[in-house]
């Protein structure tokens, strides 16, 4: 589901590529699609959610400064 949500271009989505690999028993394609989803997920976490989390924790006095 995440793979389809992150693509809004007319190109095949990562989810479709993942399904193609599954249907054709192409393990390399499946693993490549999973790696892309993982990379995008980690990037979104570091670039979007981590800064927001730090700001919220600091605003509530819960940020460890040790």
N, C-alpha and C positions, 0 to 999 in steps of 0.2 A: 504494500500500500504506500509506503513512504517513497518508494522508487517512482511510482506514478505521480505522486503529489509534487515531486521536485522538478518535473519536466513539464513545461508548457509550450514546447516548440513542436512543430510538425514531425520531427524526427522520432524514430521508435524510442519509447521510454526504456529506462533500465529494467523495469518490471517485465516488459515485453521481451527484452533480450534474455532475461533470466528464464522466462517461460520457453523461449526458443531453445535455449541450451538444455533445458529439462526434457523437452519433447524430442530432441535429436540426440539425447544421451551424450551431450558434449560437456564433460566435466570442467574443462578449461574455461568454457564460456560461462558456465554457472558460477565458478569461483571468481572469475573476473567481474561479473555483475555484482556478486556479494561484496567483493573488495571495493567496488565503486560506491555501493550503498553505505558501507562502513566508513569510508573516507569522507563522504558527504555528511554523514551523521556526526562524526567526530569534529569536522570543521564547523558545523552549525553549533555544536555544543560549545566549542572554544570561542567562536566569534560572536555568538548571540546570547546564549544562555549563561555562560560563566560570568561575563561582566554584569549582567542583570542580577545574578545571584549574589555577587560580591557587594553590589550597591544595596540590595535589600538587607543583607546580613549586617553591613556597616551601619545602615540607618537604624537598625534595631539593636545595635550594640552587641551583636553576636559574632562578629568577625574576630578570629584569633589573630593576634598580632605577634605571636611568639615565633 
